[in-house]
């Protein structure tokens, strides 16, 4: 087993392959948990959203289902954009934290406005 201090006195993390602060395995748990909660919220709200679209906005069920499919496609595709931005420009922890805060603000907006 290697000593965590190399010959220059710099501390290295033995589990990470590169010394870069972007990307890595440790952020994987946060990403999986965040995605699981997002999917749970998405599936729970989709049935209520179709009722809201048909009753409040007077949209027929076919168009409401198409809106829900487009919404589902967008929410399933945006994690790829977030992963690209986190790995190339922003950094893993800042991107995960800002994404969680943005999701929380979107969820709390209807609750706070009532």
Backbone torsions as a table, in degrees:
resi	resn	phi	psi	omega
1	UNK	NA	137.9	-176.8
2	UNK	-82.5	152.1	174.4
3	UNK	-75.4	132.6	-178.8
4	UNK	-62.7	-19.0	176.1
5	UNK	-93.4	122.5	177.4
6	UNK	-86.7	-172.2	-174.2
7	UNK	-66.9	-16.9	179.6
8	UNK	-95.5	-2.1	-180.0
9	UNK	84.2	13.2	179.7
10	UNK	-92.4	132.6	178.9
11	UNK	-79.5	128.2	178.1
12	UNK	-113.8	148.2	175.5
13	UNK	-90.7	118.9	-173.7
14	UNK	-71.6	-20.8	-177.7
15	UNK	-81.6	-22.2	-178.3
16	UNK	-96.0	138.6	-177.4
17	UNK	-76.3	-33.0	-178.3
18	UNK	-117.5	162.7	179.3
19	UNK	-88.7	2.3	180.0
20	UNK	-70.8	147.7	179.4
21	UNK	-87.3	-1.8	-178.9
22	UNK	-101.9	140.6	-180.0
23	UNK	78.6	-172.7	175.5
24	UNK	121.8	172.5	-174.1
25	UNK	-86.8	-29.8	-174.9
26	UNK	-65.5	-27.8	179.8
27	UNK	-78.3	-10.4	-176.8
28	UNK	-61.5	-39.6	-179.9
29	UNK	-63.1	-44.4	179.4
30	UNK	-63.5	-39.9	-179.5
31	UNK	-66.7	-43.6	-179.0
32	UNK	-64.8	-44.3	179.9
33	UNK	-65.1	-43.2	179.2
34	UNK	-62.6	-43.4	178.6
35	UNK	-66.0	-37.7	178.7
36	UNK	-63.3	-44.5	178.6
37	UNK	-67.4	-35.4	178.4
38	UNK	-66.2	-42.2	179.0
39	UNK	-65.1	-40.9	178.7
40	UNK	-61.3	-43.8	178.3
41	UNK	-67.0	-38.2	-179.0
42	UNK	-65.4	-45.4	-180.0
43	UNK	-69.2	-34.4	178.9
44	UNK	-70.3	-33.9	-178.1
45	UNK	-86.4	-17.2	-175.1
46	UNK	-65.8	-37.6	178.3
47	UNK	-68.7	-38.3	177.1
48	UNK	-70.3	-31.9	-178.8
49	UNK	-69.9	-37.0	178.4
50	UNK	-66.7	-36.9	175.3
51	UNK	-66.6	-39.9	178.8
52	UNK	-64.7	-42.4	-179.9
53	UNK	-66.3	-38.4	-177.6
54	UNK	-78.1	-34.3	-176.2
55	UNK	-88.1	-46.7	-174.4
56	UNK	-84.7	-42.4	-177.9
57	UNK	-95.0	-3.1	178.7
58	UNK	56.3	39.1	175.9
59	UNK	-91.5	137.9	179.0
60	UNK	-70.1	163.5	-171.5
61	UNK	-64.3	-33.7	-179.2
62	UNK	-66.4	-47.8	178.1
63	UNK	-66.7	-35.8	175.9
64	UNK	-63.3	-40.4	177.2
65	UNK	-66.0	-37.2	177.3
66	UNK	-65.5	-38.4	176.7
67	UNK	-63.8	-42.1	178.4
68	UNK	-65.3	-38.5	177.8
69	UNK	-65.5	-40.3	176.7
70	UNK	-65.4	-39.6	176.8
71	UNK	-63.1	-42.9	179.0
72	UNK	-64.9	-40.7	178.2
73	UNK	-63.7	-40.4	179.5
74	UNK	-66.9	-42.0	-179.7
75	UNK	-72.4	-23.0	176.1
76	UNK	-83.9	-20.9	-178.4
77	UNK	-92.5	-30.5	-175.5
78	UNK	-63.2	-27.2	174.8
79	UNK	-61.6	-28.6	176.7
80	UNK	-67.5	-39.0	177.4
81	UNK	-66.2	-43.0	178.0
82	UNK	-63.7	-39.0	178.2
83	UNK	-66.0	-40.2	178.1
84	UNK	-63.3	-45.8	179.6
85	UNK	-64.2	-39.8	-179.2
86	UNK	-66.9	-40.2	-177.4
87	UNK	-76.9	-28.1	-175.0
88	UNK	-101.2	-35.2	-170.8
89	UNK	-122.7	-49.1	-163.6
90	UNK	-88.3	-49.4	-172.9
91	UNK	114.6	149.0	-169.2
92	UNK	-68.9	-49.3	-173.1
93	UNK	-71.7	-38.7	177.8
94	UNK	-65.7	-39.7	-179.2
95	UNK	-68.7	-43.0	179.3
96	UNK	-65.6	-43.8	179.7
97	UNK	-64.2	-44.5	179.8
98	UNK	-69.2	-33.5	175.9
99	UNK	-66.4	-41.5	177.7
100	UNK	-65.0	-40.7	178.9
101	UNK	-66.6	-39.8	178.5
102	UNK	-64.3	-42.8	177.7
103	UNK	-63.8	-40.1	179.5
104	UNK	-65.0	-40.9	178.9
105	UNK	-65.9	-36.9	178.1
106	UNK	-68.2	-38.5	179.2
107	UNK	-70.2	-39.1	-177.1
108	UNK	-78.7	-16.2	-177.0
109	UNK	-60.2	-49.2	178.2
110	UNK	-66.1	-30.2	-179.4
111	UNK	-71.0	-42.3	-177.6
112	UNK	-75.2	-24.1	-176.6
113	UNK	-85.8	-4.2	178.2
114	UNK	-87.0	NA	NA
